[in-house]
C-alpha cells in the first residue's frame, strides 16, 4: 500500500511538471518612426497608457495611446549658460562634488 501511494505522488508530480501546451508570443511594433537612438522606455504610471522614451543626447519623447509617432516632451540637448553667482558659490562650497548644501541657500 505505501508503494502505491509513493507511485501515485510521483505520477502526480510528473504530470504537473509536464508542459501542457506551448504558448506563442508575438511582439508588434508600437513606434514605427520618429526615434533616433532610444535608450529607455517607461510608462507614465498614471493609467494614461503614455510611454516616455529617452533618447541619447538629451531628448525625452512621449508616445500617446493610439499613436505610432512620438512627440518631443523634453529637450535638454543644449545646456543653459550659468550666470548665477549664487549657484556657482554654492557649488564651490560643496567641494566641487556637485551637491548643494542647504546652508548655502538664502530664503526670501
N, C-alpha and C positions, 0 to 999 in steps of 0.2 A: 504494500500500500504506500509506504513512503517513497518508493522509487517512482510510482505512478504520479505522485504529487510533484516530485522533482522534475519529471519529464513534462508535466503539464506547465509548470512555471517556465521551464526552458523554452518550450514551444511558444508560450505567450510572449516571452521576451524577444524571441526570434521574429515573430510576426510583427511585433510593434516596432522593431528596428528596420524591417524590410521596407524599401521605398514602395509607396502605393501608386504614385503617378509622378511623371516628370512634369514640371511646370515650366512653361516657356515665358521668358521675359523679353519684351520688346521695348526699346527706347526710341522715342520720337523726338526729333529736334524741336526745340522751343524757340530758339533765336536763330534766324536764318541770315540776317545781315546786320551790320552796324557795330561789330566788335572788332577791335584790332588785336589786343593782347590781354585777354581776360585772365585774372589771377584767382579770383574768389567769387562765389555766388552765395548769397544768403537771402532768406526771406525776410519780409518786413516785421514779422512777429505780431502783427495787429489784425490778423484774419482778413487782410485785404487781398491776399494772394499776389502781392507785388514781389518782384525779385530785384535785389540790388546786386549789381555786377561791378566789381572793382577791376579796373584795367591798369596795366603797367603804365607808369608815367604820371599818375595822379588824377584819373578821371573815374568818377563813380556814375554809373548809368542805372536807370530804373526801367524795368520791363513791366508794363501794366498788363493785367489779365486780358487775354484775347488778342494781344498784340504780338507780332513777331519781330519787331524792331524796337530796341531800347532807346530811350531819350536821355540826354545828359541831366543828371541830378546835381552833381557837384564837380567842379573843375578846379583842381589845385595844382595845375601844371606850372603856373608862374607864382613865385613866392613874392609877397609884397615886400618892399624895401623897409628896413627897420629905421624908423625915425624917432621912436620914443626913447628918450634917455632913461625914463623910469624903468622900462623893461630891461634895457642894457645894464643899468646899475644893479637891478635885482639879479640878473644872470651872473654878473661878476661876483656878487656877494654869495652866490651859491657855490662858488669854487669852480665854475665852468662846467658843472655837471648837467646843466640844462634844467635842473629842478629849481623851482622858485620857492623861497621861503615866505611864509605868511607875514613875517615881521618886516619884509621889505616893501609891503604894500601899505599905502595910506588910504583910509576910507574917507569918503566925502562927509 
